[in-house]
Amino acid sequence: MKEPKGVGRMWNLYKMGGFTPAIASMLGSQNAQQMAFIRSVNREQRKQSILNTPLRELEVVIFDLETTGFYPSNGDEIISFGAVVMRGVEVYEQESFYSLVNPKRRIPRAIVELTGITNEMVQDAPDLMQVLHDFMEFIGKRLLIAHASGHDKQFLNAALWRTSKINLNHRVLDTMLVAKWLDPKRASYALDDLLDDACIPITERHHALEDSIMTAKLWQHYLNRILERNITTLGDLYAYLSKH
């Protein structure tokens, strides 16, 4: 069978110039540059080991995503990114990231009611490639932290694969896992319950940036407890978490 004309041209460009020129011919130069940047950030992360970094000096990005549903494999899409920086036990709310994303599909009524994000709000929002580029630029090489991170990781990985054919190399620490280690007999590890028990004010739930800031304050609370146990590096923390 004769291969499609575009595929053959892309393969010839790849042989002559490499990955980026080939992609540029298919996607256009701006998307190709964004893809190349996303791939480079991810590649640089693989070279770095942060396990020996003291927890008091560790720079992290706490993040959250809002999505149209639960399953990227069924066509659900990211509709907003939120993130905030922490250094050691300090939360830097002024160093934050927030963006809506045009999912290029209708947002279900239940999600509109849950998040407050309407179809009209995302109509003129940037597309996934642009926001993913900006998000990867924001996080750089830092450790990622999220609550119940499985949902966010699967959507982030799906987005990275669809736009740039890569999987996430960044470590992602889950505050739910930390909570289960510190308080193994709790009845609930839902974010609202953990925030309430830690006396952290609940502001606007299911808003990606607000959830990120609240999760950052929860990590701050847990980090102080962790340091009290003389656990001083990220590697030490992972060693303890692996036993539970």
Salt bridges, closest charged atoms under 4 A:
GLU44 OE2 - LYS47 NZ 3.07
GLU59 OE2 - ARG87 NE 2.93
GLU59 OE1 - ARG142 NH1 3.18
ASP76 OD1 - ARG105 NH1 3.22
GLU77 OE1 - ARG162 NH2 2.60
GLU93 OE2 - LYS217 NZ 3.63
GLU95 OE1 - ARG87 NH2 2.91
ASP134 OD1 - HIS133 ND1 2.97
ASP183 OD1 - ARG225 NH2 3.08
ASP192 OD1 - ARG205 NH2 3.13
ASP197 OD2 - ARG186 NH1 2.37
ASP211 OD2 - ARG205 NH1 2.92
